[in-house]
Amino acid sequence: MAIAPAQPGTGANPLGAPDPTTFQKVREVFAQPVLASFVAGGIAGAVSRTVVSPLERLKILFQVQSVGREEYKMSVPKALAKMWREEGWRGFMAGNGTNCIRIVPYSAVQFSAYNVYKRFFESEPGASLGAYQRLFCGGLAGITSVSFTYPLDIVRTRLSIQSASFSSLQREEGKKLPGMWTLLANMYKTEGGLPALYRGIIPTIAGVAPYVGLNFMVYEIARTQFTPEGAKDPSAIGKLGAGAVSGAVAQTITYPFDVLRRRFQINTMSGMGYKYAGIGDAIKQIVMTEGFRGLYKGIVPNLLKVAPSMASSWLSFEMTRDMLMGKWNSGFL
């Protein structure tokens, strides 16, 4: 007796496999540009931050130093060796768990928000944007993402600092340091409620908006330069190169805002507080006491981390997005 073929959409087949039409519907949902960018952005953020976690922490330790607090005033290799000697692998990864919890939604929101904003500037769906349009949409995406995830950023900064060997930090020997949620709750209770969790957000936004905008703009320009003649896309090595260039350019231009952000984030931290009345006062005090170079403290480990961080971020993003979108991918950011 002949077996009747399974009807499309019924899910019935001899092997009990899922209905192909159901799989296709799910695939089409995840192929939507905003959702695909959200998922791909989250994965890209986690990969990029974990790759450069030791340099990310070292950058923060360099940034929060000032006159009279110079325990990490040394070369990058020596500082990394000091960190390893005193804290081991956990020192390299200090704050990275919080950073990934922050960066996954941050990066996901950033890439998906960019796809929302760019629709207002496209000549047709999926069309390429001009350089200044990418700059503007990237800036808006940066503001959106940092507004959603800022409390996790300030907690990550505190976690990166609290175990470091700064003599001004008062710690009880053998006492366990607070984790992410305990630190978040303590800041809320003892430092002024919700405003404490958004301390330093103004200089952060002032730096993030141009940084993200430049990152999107420069990446697309560099991407075309790394694309072989006659090809639609660059190779994986080309994407890594374009990501490294875009991150280095954007970070160098906007770096002083990153230093200000870190200083304001520890403004009320016991033993580390800086008494700045505002952004103008902070810049004035830093330049007067530390010189113009004070605005670029930590830029060496930062540039060392930015290249592999942004390279891995963009490559992870494009690979994940291409896998999710498949034939619906236009190839443009």
C-alpha positions as CSV (number, residue, x, y, z in Angstrom):
1,M,0.0,0.0,0.0
2,A,1.4,3.4,-1.0
3,I,2.1,5.9,1.7
4,A,0.5,9.2,1.1
5,P,3.0,12.1,1.1
6,A,2.8,14.5,4.1
7,Q,0.8,17.7,3.4
8,P,2.8,20.9,3.6
9,G,2.3,22.7,6.9
10,T,1.0,19.7,8.8
11,G,4.3,18.7,10.4
12,A,3.6,15.0,9.6
13,N,6.4,13.1,8.0
14,P,7.8,9.6,8.4
15,L,10.9,10.7,10.3
16,G,9.0,13.1,12.6
17,A,11.2,16.0,11.6
18,P,10.0,19.6,12.2
19,D,7.7,21.1,9.6
20,P,9.9,22.8,7.0
21,T,7.5,25.7,6.7
22,T,7.7,26.4,10.5
23,F,11.5,26.5,10.3
24,Q,11.3,28.9,7.3
25,K,8.9,31.2,9.2
26,V,11.3,31.3,12.2
27,R,14.2,31.9,9.8
28,E,12.4,34.8,8.2
29,V,11.6,36.4,11.6
30,F,15.3,36.4,12.6
31,A,16.3,37.6,9.1
32,Q,14.6,40.9,9.8
33,P,17.4,43.5,9.8
34,V,16.7,45.0,13.2
35,L,16.4,41.6,15.0
36,A,19.3,40.1,13.1
37,S,21.4,43.1,14.1
38,F,20.3,42.8,17.7
39,V,21.3,39.2,18.0
40,A,24.6,39.6,16.0
41,G,25.4,42.8,18.0
42,G,25.0,41.0,21.3
43,I,27.3,38.1,20.2
44,A,29.9,40.6,18.8
45,G,30.0,42.5,22.1
46,A,30.6,39.4,24.2
47,V,33.4,38.1,21.9
48,S,35.2,41.5,21.6
49,R,35.2,42.3,25.3
50,T,36.4,38.9,26.5
51,V,39.3,38.9,24.0
52,V,40.7,42.1,25.4
53,S,39.6,41.9,29.1
54,P,43.1,42.3,30.7
55,L,43.8,45.4,28.6
56,E,40.4,46.9,29.3
57,R,40.9,46.6,33.0
58,L,44.5,48.0,32.8
59,K,43.2,51.0,30.8
60,I,40.7,51.8,33.7
61,L,43.5,51.5,36.3
62,F,45.7,53.9,34.3
63,Q,42.8,56.4,33.8
64,V,41.9,56.7,37.5
65,Q,45.5,57.5,38.6
66,S,46.4,61.0,39.5
67,V,49.2,62.8,41.3
68,G,50.1,60.9,44.4
69,R,48.4,57.7,43.2
70,E,50.9,56.0,40.9
71,E,50.9,52.3,41.8
72,Y,50.4,51.5,38.1
73,K,52.7,54.1,36.7
74,M,54.7,51.7,34.5
75,S,54.8,50.2,31.0
76,V,51.9,48.1,29.8
77,P,53.9,44.8,29.9
78,K,55.1,45.5,33.5
79,A,51.6,46.5,34.6
80,L,50.1,43.3,33.2
81,A,52.8,41.3,34.9
82,K,52.0,43.1,38.2
83,M,48.3,42.4,37.8
84,W,49.1,38.7,37.1
85,R,51.5,38.4,40.0
86,E,49.1,40.0,42.5
87,E,45.8,38.7,41.4
88,G,46.4,36.0,38.8
89,W,43.9,35.0,36.1
90,R,41.0,36.5,38.1
91,G,42.8,39.9,38.0
92,F,42.9,39.7,34.2
93,M,39.1,38.9,34.1
94,A,38.1,41.3,37.0
95,G,34.9,43.0,36.0
96,N,34.6,41.1,32.7
97,G,31.5,39.2,33.8
98,T,29.8,42.5,34.5
99,N,31.2,44.0,31.4
100,C,29.8,41.1,29.2
101,I,26.4,41.5,31.0
102,R,26.6,45.2,30.1
103,I,28.1,44.9,26.6
104,V,25.7,42.2,25.3
105,P,22.6,44.4,25.6
106,Y,24.7,47.6,24.9
107,S,26.1,46.2,21.6
108,A,22.7,44.6,20.7
109,V,20.8,47.8,21.2
110,Q,23.5,49.8,19.4
111,F,23.5,47.8,16.2
112,S,19.7,47.3,16.2
113,A,19.1,51.0,16.9
114,Y,21.4,51.9,14.0
115,N,19.2,49.8,11.7
116,V,16.1,51.7,13.0
117,Y,17.6,55.2,12.6
118,K,19.1,54.5,9.2
119,R,15.6,53.8,7.7
120,F,14.9,57.5,7.9
121,F,17.8,58.2,5.5
122,E,17.7,55.3,3.0
123,S,16.6,56.1,-0.5
124,E,15.1,52.6,-0.6
125,P,15.0,49.7,1.8
126,G,18.5,48.2,2.2
127,A,20.3,51.0,0.3
128,S,23.7,52.2,1.4
129,L,24.0,55.4,3.4
130,G,26.4,58.3,2.9
131,A,29.4,58.9,5.2
132,Y,27.7,61.7,7.2
133,Q,24.4,59.8,7.4
134,R,26.3,56.8,9.0
135,L,28.0,59.2,11.4
136,F,24.7,60.7,12.5
137,C,22.8,57.4,12.8
138,G,25.8,55.8,14.6
139,G,25.8,58.8,17.1
140,L,22.1,58.3,17.8
141,A,22.6,54.6,18.2
142,G,25.4,55.2,20.7
143,I,23.3,57.5,22.8
144,T,20.4,55.0,22.8
145,S,22.5,52.1,23.9
146,V,24.5,53.9,26.6
147,S,21.2,55.2,28.1
148,F,19.9,51.7,28.5
149,T,23.0,50.1,30.0
150,Y,24.9,52.9,31.9
151,P,24.4,51.6,35.5
152,L,26.2,48.3,34.5
153,D,29.0,50.4,33.1
154,I,29.6,52.3,36.3
155,V,29.5,49.1,38.4
156,R,32.0,47.5,36.0
157,T,34.4,50.4,36.6
158,R,34.1,50.0,40.4
159,L,34.7,46.2,40.2
160,S,37.8,46.8,38.1
161,I,39.3,49.1,40.7
162,Q,38.3,47.6,44.0
163,S,40.8,44.8,44.0
164,A,43.7,46.8,42.6
165,S,46.7,47.6,44.8
166,F,46.0,51.3,45.3
167,S,47.2,52.3,48.7
168,S,44.4,54.8,49.2
169,L,41.8,52.1,49.0
170,Q,40.8,50.9,52.5
171,R,40.2,47.2,52.6
172,E,39.9,44.7,55.4
173,E,42.4,41.8,55.1
174,G,40.6,38.6,54.1
175,K,37.2,40.4,53.6
176,K,35.4,39.2,50.5
177,L,34.9,42.0,48.0
178,P,31.3,42.8,46.9
179,G,30.0,41.4,43.6
180,M,28.1,43.1,40.9
181,W,24.5,43.1,42.4
182,T,25.8,43.9,45.9
183,L,27.8,46.8,44.7
184,L,24.8,48.1,42.6
185,A,22.5,47.9,45.6
186,N,25.1,49.6,47.9
187,M,25.6,52.5,45.5
188,Y,21.9,53.0,45.2
189,K,21.4,53.0,49.0
190,T,24.4,55.0,50.1
191,E,25.3,57.3,47.2
192,G,22.0,59.0,46.3
193,G,19.7,56.5,44.7
194,L,19.1,56.4,40.9
195,P,21.3,59.5,40.1
196,A,24.3,57.6,41.6
197,L,23.9,54.9,39.0
198,Y,24.0,57.5,36.2
199,R,26.9,59.6,37.6
200,G,29.2,60.6,34.7
201,I,26.6,59.9,31.9
202,I,26.9,63.4,30.4
203,P,30.6,63.1,29.5
204,T,29.9,59.5,28.5
205,I,27.3,60.5,26.0
206,A,29.5,63.4,24.8
207,G,32.2,60.8,24.0
208,V,30.0,57.8,23.0
209,A,28.0,59.6,20.3
210,P,30.9,60.8,18.2
211,Y,32.8,57.5,18.9
212,V,30.1,55.2,17.7
213,G,29.2,57.5,14.8
214,L,32.9,57.6,13.7
215,N,33.1,53.8,14.2
216,F,30.2,53.2,11.8
217,M,31.4,55.8,9.3
218,V,35.1,54.8,9.2
219,Y,34.3,51.1,9.1
220,E,32.2,51.3,6.0
221,I,34.9,53.4,4.3
222,A,37.7,51.1,5.3
223,R,35.6,48.1,4.4
224,T,35.4,49.2,0.8
225,Q,39.2,49.8,0.7
226,F,39.8,46.2,1.9
227,T,37.3,44.7,-0.6
228,P,39.1,43.2,-3.6
229,E,38.2,44.6,-7.0
230,G,35.2,42.9,-8.4
231,A,34.2,41.3,-5.1
232,K,31.1,42.3,-3.1
233,D,32.6,41.8,0.4
234,P,36.1,41.8,1.9
235,S,37.6,38.6,3.2
236,A,37.6,37.8,6.9
237,I,41.1,39.3,7.2
238,G,39.8,42.4,5.4
239,K,36.9,42.8,7.8
240,L,39.3,42.4,10.8
241,G,41.6,45.1,9.2
242,A,38.6,47.5,8.6
243,G,37.4,47.0,12.2
244,A,40.8,47.7,13.7
245,V,41.2,50.9,11.7
246,S,37.7,52.2,12.5
247,G,38.2,51.5,16.3
248,A,41.6,53.1,16.4
249,V,40.5,56.3,14.6
250,A,37.3,56.7,16.6
251,Q,38.9,56.0,20.0
252,T,41.9,58.4,19.5
253,I,39.6,61.3,18.6
254,T,37.2,60.8,21.5
255,Y,39.5,59.4,24.2
256,P,39.5,62.4,26.6
257,F,35.7,61.9,27.1
258,D,36.5,58.3,28.2
259,V,38.9,59.6,30.9
260,L,36.3,62.0,32.1
261,R,33.7,59.3,32.3
262,R,35.9,57.1,34.5
263,R,36.8,60.0,36.8
264,F,33.2,60.9,37.4
265,Q,32.2,57.3,37.9
266,I,34.5,57.0,41.0
267,N,33.8,60.6,42.1
268,T,32.3,59.4,45.4
269,M,34.3,56.1,45.8
270,S,36.0,55.9,49.2
271,G,39.7,56.5,48.8
272,M,39.5,57.3,45.1
273,G,37.1,60.3,44.9
274,Y,37.8,63.3,42.7
275,K,36.0,66.4,43.7
276,Y,35.0,67.8,40.3
277,A,32.2,70.4,40.1
278,G,31.4,69.7,36.5
279,I,33.0,68.8,33.1
280,G,34.7,72.1,32.7
281,D,36.2,72.0,36.2
282,A,37.3,68.4,35.7
283,I,39.2,69.3,32.5
284,K,40.7,72.3,34.2
285,Q,41.9,70.3,37.2
286,I,43.3,67.5,35.1
287,V,45.3,69.8,32.8
288,M,46.6,71.9,35.8
289,T,47.7,68.9,37.9
290,E,48.5,66.3,35.3
291,G,49.1,68.3,32.2
292,F,47.4,67.8,28.8
293,R,48.7,64.2,28.8
294,G,46.3,63.6,31.7
295,L,43.4,63.6,29.3
296,Y,45.1,60.7,27.4
297,K,46.0,58.5,30.4
298,G,45.6,54.8,29.5
299,I,45.5,55.4,25.8
300,V,48.4,53.0,25.0
301,P,46.7,49.9,26.5
302,N,43.4,51.2,25.1
303,L,44.8,51.4,21.5
304,L,46.3,48.0,22.0
305,K,42.9,46.6,23.0
306,V,40.8,48.6,20.5
307,A,42.3,47.1,17.4
308,P,41.6,43.4,18.3
309,S,38.4,44.4,20.1
310,M,36.8,46.2,17.2
311,A,38.2,43.8,14.6
312,S,36.7,40.8,16.4
313,S,33.5,42.7,17.1
314,W,32.9,43.7,13.4
315,L,33.9,40.2,12.1
316,S,31.6,38.5,14.7
317,F,28.8,40.8,13.9
318,E,29.0,40.4,10.1
319,M,29.3,36.6,10.3
320,T,26.3,36.2,12.7
321,R,24.2,38.7,10.7
322,D,25.0,37.0,7.4
323,M,24.1,33.6,8.9
324,L,20.8,34.9,10.2
325,M,19.8,37.0,7.2
326,G,21.1,34.8,4.4
327,K,19.7,35.8,1.0
328,W,17.9,38.8,2.6
329,N,21.2,40.5,3.5
330,S,21.8,43.7,1.4
331,G,25.5,43.7,2.3
332,F,25.3,47.3,3.7
333,L,25.5,48.4,7.3
